[in-house]
Amino acid sequence: MIAVSLARERDALQEDAVARKAMRKTEITRKTRETDIKLLLNIDGRGQAQVVTGVGFMDHMLTLFAAHGLFDLVITAQGDTRVDDHHSVEDLGICLGQALKKAVGDLAGMSRYGSSYVPMDEALVRVCVDFSNRSFLHYNVTLADQKVGSFDTSLTKEFLRALVLHSGATLHVDMLHGENTHHIIEAIFKALGRAVADALTPDYRVQGVLSSKGLL
């Protein structure tokens, strides 16, 4: 009888996790005097991305984020890139952060923590994330080049800062070693996708939120 009861409880928790998983899709729009962005996110996708932001390097990085996190992501964006890419990149971080926060809701039944080491040729990056509802960014990355093509590489940090502020996540990004700036940033976005996917994986054993306090 005890075994049957435990099996039923497990099945009920698994069904609840599946139901929550089916709802983890969201749409975010943001229109300012500087940018006009529409973002569609399905956390439980297949890694399919259609990203056109007006900033070619970010199109590439966000496509990598989606592919390695197995998220479905559609973004269309227009911004004042005639000035520079800053507003567009920052607002993309805002929108993706809002989408993640909206899609996972109260984080009930989620693993909460995720981490990933990603090598990219000579570069190795570690990304750790906690969807704690406490925004914090640790960014220990040294980039040798100020530009990759026309992209200002300092905007990588600005994107991540906006993402954590609007997702409520704690994020640690550490470059363990690397030389090629493109490789390092690419490793960051791949590792980010994998770490976020791990953190937002449903766990049928988790009842409510994964916190000894019972609330995040």
Wavefront OBJ file of the C-alpha trace (Angstrom):
o trace
v 0.000 0.000 0.000
v 2.826 2.399 0.849
v 4.514 1.676 -2.478
v 1.270 2.322 -4.363
v 0.717 5.582 -2.493
v 4.248 6.766 -3.246
v 3.866 5.837 -6.897
v 0.620 7.802 -7.139
v 2.219 10.826 -5.478
v 5.171 10.607 -7.868
v 2.862 10.347 -10.874
v 0.822 13.344 -9.698
v 3.976 15.416 -9.258
v 5.230 14.373 -12.681
v 1.887 15.342 -14.252
v 2.053 18.735 -12.536
v 5.600 19.252 -13.826
v 4.493 18.351 -17.356
v 1.530 20.754 -17.117
v 3.780 23.581 -15.954
v 6.239 22.783 -18.715
v 3.527 23.096 -21.359
v 2.794 26.671 -20.278
v 6.334 28.013 -20.328
v 5.921 30.186 -23.393
v 5.836 33.930 -23.342
v 5.856 37.061 -25.476
v 7.487 40.362 -24.590
v 7.238 43.646 -26.454
v 9.212 46.780 -25.672
v 8.887 50.031 -27.581
v 10.809 53.128 -26.595
v 12.129 56.177 -28.430
v 15.326 54.180 -28.964
v 14.206 50.597 -29.644
v 11.268 48.507 -30.818
v 11.555 44.842 -29.822
v 9.284 41.821 -29.999
v 10.452 38.583 -28.388
v 8.829 35.144 -28.289
v 10.323 32.491 -26.004
v 9.486 28.827 -25.507
v 11.669 27.434 -22.751
v 10.787 23.858 -23.683
v 11.644 24.093 -27.352
v 14.095 22.421 -29.706
v 16.706 25.121 -30.073
v 15.132 26.830 -33.067
v 15.875 30.529 -33.413
v 14.891 33.360 -35.721
v 16.750 36.438 -34.540
v 16.965 39.720 -36.450
v 18.034 42.561 -34.186
v 19.979 44.916 -36.419
v 23.130 43.931 -34.504
v 24.627 41.028 -36.417
v 26.900 39.783 -33.658
v 23.995 39.637 -31.187
v 21.922 37.732 -33.746
v 24.682 35.121 -33.731
v 25.070 35.045 -29.934
v 21.342 34.817 -29.195
v 21.003 32.051 -31.767
v 23.752 30.162 -29.917
v 22.014 30.783 -26.576
v 18.799 29.283 -27.949
v 20.474 26.363 -29.706
v 22.496 25.223 -26.696
v 19.674 25.812 -24.210
v 17.167 24.102 -26.529
v 14.922 27.147 -26.363
v 12.752 28.297 -29.241
v 13.401 32.007 -29.664
v 12.032 34.554 -32.112
v 13.235 38.155 -31.903
v 12.671 41.103 -34.174
v 14.236 44.382 -33.155
v 14.874 47.835 -34.512
v 17.027 50.362 -32.728
v 19.054 53.527 -33.075
v 22.111 51.616 -34.281
v 23.091 54.664 -36.331
v 24.243 56.042 -32.960
v 25.690 52.763 -31.678
v 24.483 49.326 -30.557
v 24.214 50.094 -26.849
v 20.486 50.734 -26.560
v 19.565 47.740 -28.699
v 21.824 45.319 -26.819
v 20.750 46.527 -23.379
v 17.060 46.371 -24.290
v 17.500 42.873 -25.684
v 18.823 41.870 -22.266
v 15.832 43.521 -20.614
v 13.377 41.684 -22.856
v 15.015 38.275 -22.494
v 15.174 38.725 -18.722
v 11.491 39.655 -18.581
v 10.598 36.691 -20.788
v 12.445 34.236 -18.550
v 10.836 35.652 -15.406
v 7.361 35.600 -16.919
v 7.682 32.109 -18.382
v 8.756 30.391 -15.172
v 6.338 32.198 -12.872
v 6.908 31.444 -9.193
v 9.613 28.829 -10.006
v 7.626 26.092 -8.295
v 8.928 22.661 -9.207
v 12.093 23.996 -10.860
v 15.665 22.888 -10.230
v 16.566 26.572 -9.628
v 20.357 26.214 -10.034
v 22.297 25.591 -13.231
v 25.909 25.649 -14.315
v 27.962 24.888 -17.392
v 31.574 24.791 -18.503
v 31.943 25.423 -22.227
v 35.214 25.227 -24.169
v 35.560 27.092 -27.443
v 38.926 26.146 -28.889
v 41.484 27.823 -26.598
v 38.805 29.527 -24.463
v 37.052 28.023 -21.443
v 34.146 29.745 -19.707
v 32.100 28.810 -16.637
v 28.574 30.143 -16.121
v 26.551 29.521 -12.945
v 23.002 30.754 -12.417
v 20.524 30.777 -9.552
v 16.949 31.888 -10.189
v 16.795 33.267 -6.666
v 14.706 36.404 -7.231
v 17.844 38.321 -6.190
v 19.499 40.035 -9.126
v 23.290 39.939 -9.084
v 26.001 39.753 -11.751
v 29.575 38.636 -11.204
v 31.499 39.100 -14.462
v 35.134 38.043 -14.448
v 36.023 38.276 -18.124
v 39.002 39.942 -19.761
v 38.619 40.674 -23.459
v 41.676 41.636 -25.469
v 39.719 43.376 -28.230
v 37.283 46.266 -27.951
v 35.619 45.247 -31.202
v 34.549 42.029 -32.892
v 33.694 43.275 -36.338
v 31.589 46.338 -35.580
v 30.382 45.024 -32.202
v 31.564 46.773 -29.042
v 32.608 43.844 -26.841
v 31.946 45.769 -23.596
v 28.242 45.444 -24.438
v 28.401 41.767 -23.498
v 28.431 42.769 -19.846
v 25.691 45.358 -20.397
v 23.456 42.669 -21.927
v 24.043 40.305 -19.012
v 23.479 43.046 -16.430
v 20.118 43.909 -17.995
v 19.184 40.223 -18.164
v 19.808 39.562 -14.455
v 18.070 42.757 -13.335
v 14.895 41.765 -15.159
v 14.940 38.005 -14.603
v 15.722 38.111 -10.873
v 18.681 35.787 -11.354
v 22.086 35.624 -9.743
v 24.645 35.043 -12.496
v 28.358 34.293 -12.247
v 30.408 34.384 -15.452
v 34.084 33.451 -15.268
v 36.573 33.219 -18.096
v 38.957 30.511 -16.935
v 41.258 31.100 -19.880
v 41.143 32.293 -23.463
v 42.732 34.558 -26.044
v 40.353 35.022 -28.955
v 37.653 37.541 -28.061
v 35.058 36.023 -30.383
v 35.651 32.569 -28.897
v 35.315 33.858 -25.335
v 32.006 35.658 -25.929
v 30.666 32.708 -27.911
v 31.514 30.377 -25.025
v 29.688 32.745 -22.627
v 26.441 32.589 -24.595
v 26.603 28.830 -25.123
v 27.272 28.248 -21.427
v 24.515 30.704 -20.496
v 22.001 28.749 -22.559
v 23.000 25.431 -20.998
v 23.067 26.791 -17.431
v 19.661 28.473 -17.737
v 18.178 25.305 -19.233
v 19.488 23.268 -16.284
v 18.137 25.744 -13.746
v 14.668 25.756 -15.290
v 14.373 21.992 -15.675
v 11.303 20.704 -13.793
v 12.010 18.232 -10.981
v 8.974 16.246 -9.877
v 10.520 15.829 -6.401
v 10.400 19.584 -5.742
v 7.145 20.649 -4.110
v 6.714 24.397 -4.245
v 9.983 26.294 -4.613
v 13.382 24.796 -3.879
v 14.150 26.825 -0.760
v 14.329 25.995 2.937
v 12.422 29.258 3.514
v 9.582 28.125 1.277
v 9.670 31.396 -0.668
v 12.063 33.120 -3.032
l 1 2 3 4 5 6 7 8 9 10 11 12 13 14 15 16 17 18 19 20 21 22 23 24 25 26 27 28 29 30 31 32 33 34 35 36 37 38 39 40 41 42 43 44 45 46 47 48 49 50 51 52 53 54 55 56 57 58 59 60 61 62 63 64 65 66 67 68 69 70 71 72 73 74 75 76 77 78 79 80 81 82 83 84 85 86 87 88 89 90 91 92 93 94 95 96 97 98 99 100 101 102 103 104 105 106 107 108 109 110 111 112 113 114 115 116 117 118 119 120 121 122 123 124 125 126 127 128 129 130 131 132 133 134 135 136 137 138 139 140 141 142 143 144 145 146 147 148 149 150 151 152 153 154 155 156 157 158 159 160 161 162 163 164 165 166 167 168 169 170 171 172 173 174 175 176 177 178 179 180 181 182 183 184 185 186 187 188 189 190 191 192 193 194 195 196 197 198 199 200 201 202 203 204 205 206 207 208 209 210 211 212 213 214 215 216
